[in-house]
Amino acid sequence: MSIAVRIIRLALMMLAAALGFLGILTGLMALLLHLTSLRSFGVSYMSPFGPYVQSDMKDKIFRLPWSWMTTRPNANQVQNTILRGYSSTA
């Protein structure tokens, strides 16, 4: 991950050298747009911040008690499927 951070930092420094503060803002906006377009296992990388969902914010900034978290986040609403050939009793 350190190499990726170095590449991003180098790109931002080149934008800053060429365009100044506007270059930094442009680079950060491009980085933010890229992060919001990523999906991992069908879930947005910036979820729930990207598509803002109020009910999903229960455990993102501050940790709330377990008793308050009775449902899954909307981004994680997947059907539970039964795996064929798999037995839960070993």
C-alpha positions as CSV (number, residue, x, y, z in Angstrom):
1,M,0.0,0.0,0.0
2,S,2.9,2.3,0.6
3,I,3.8,2.3,-3.1
4,A,0.2,3.3,-4.1
5,V,0.3,6.1,-1.6
6,R,3.7,7.3,-3.0
7,I,2.3,7.3,-6.5
8,I,-0.8,9.2,-5.5
9,R,1.3,11.7,-3.6
10,L,3.7,12.2,-6.5
11,A,0.7,12.8,-8.9
12,L,-0.8,15.3,-6.4
13,M,2.6,17.1,-6.2
14,M,2.9,17.3,-9.9
15,L,-0.6,18.7,-10.2
16,A,0.2,21.2,-7.4
17,A,3.4,22.3,-9.2
18,A,1.6,22.7,-12.5
19,L,-1.8,24.2,-11.4
20,G,-1.3,25.2,-7.7
21,F,-4.2,24.9,-5.3
22,L,-6.6,24.2,-8.2
23,G,-4.4,21.2,-9.2
24,I,-4.6,19.8,-5.6
25,L,-8.4,20.2,-5.6
26,T,-8.7,18.6,-9.1
27,G,-6.5,15.7,-8.0
28,L,-8.4,15.1,-4.8
29,M,-11.7,15.3,-6.6
30,A,-10.5,12.7,-9.2
31,L,-9.3,10.5,-6.3
32,L,-12.7,10.8,-4.6
33,L,-14.6,10.0,-7.8
34,H,-12.5,7.0,-8.4
35,L,-13.1,5.7,-4.8
36,T,-16.8,6.1,-5.1
37,S,-16.9,4.2,-8.4
38,L,-15.2,1.1,-6.9
39,R,-17.3,-1.9,-5.9
40,S,-16.2,-4.9,-3.9
41,F,-18.4,-7.9,-3.8
42,G,-21.3,-5.8,-5.2
43,V,-21.0,-3.3,-2.4
44,S,-19.8,0.3,-3.0
45,Y,-16.3,0.9,-1.6
46,M,-17.4,4.1,0.1
47,S,-20.7,2.7,1.4
48,P,-22.7,4.2,3.2
49,F,-20.9,7.5,2.6
50,G,-21.1,7.3,-1.2
51,P,-24.8,6.6,-1.5
52,Y,-25.8,8.1,1.8
53,V,-28.2,5.9,3.8
54,Q,-29.2,7.2,7.2
55,S,-30.0,3.7,8.6
56,D,-26.6,2.4,7.7
57,M,-24.7,5.1,9.7
58,K,-25.2,3.3,13.0
59,D,-21.7,1.9,13.2
60,K,-19.6,3.9,10.8
61,I,-18.3,6.9,12.9
62,F,-19.0,6.0,16.5
63,R,-19.5,2.5,17.9
64,L,-23.1,2.0,19.1
65,P,-24.3,-0.8,21.5
66,W,-25.0,-4.2,20.0
67,S,-28.6,-4.0,21.1
68,W,-29.2,-1.0,18.8
69,M,-27.9,-2.9,15.8
70,T,-30.6,-5.3,15.0
71,T,-30.5,-5.2,11.1
72,R,-27.8,-5.5,8.5
73,P,-26.9,-2.4,6.5
74,N,-28.9,-1.9,3.3
75,A,-25.8,-2.3,1.2
76,N,-25.3,-5.8,2.7
77,Q,-28.8,-7.1,2.1
78,V,-27.9,-10.3,0.4
79,Q,-29.9,-13.5,0.3
80,N,-28.5,-16.2,2.4
81,T,-28.0,-19.2,0.1
82,I,-27.6,-22.8,0.9
83,L,-24.3,-24.2,-0.4
84,R,-24.8,-27.5,-2.1
85,G,-22.6,-30.3,-0.8
86,Y,-21.9,-28.4,2.4
87,S,-23.1,-29.8,5.7
88,S,-23.1,-27.5,8.8
89,T,-22.8,-30.5,11.1
90,A,-19.3,-31.9,10.8
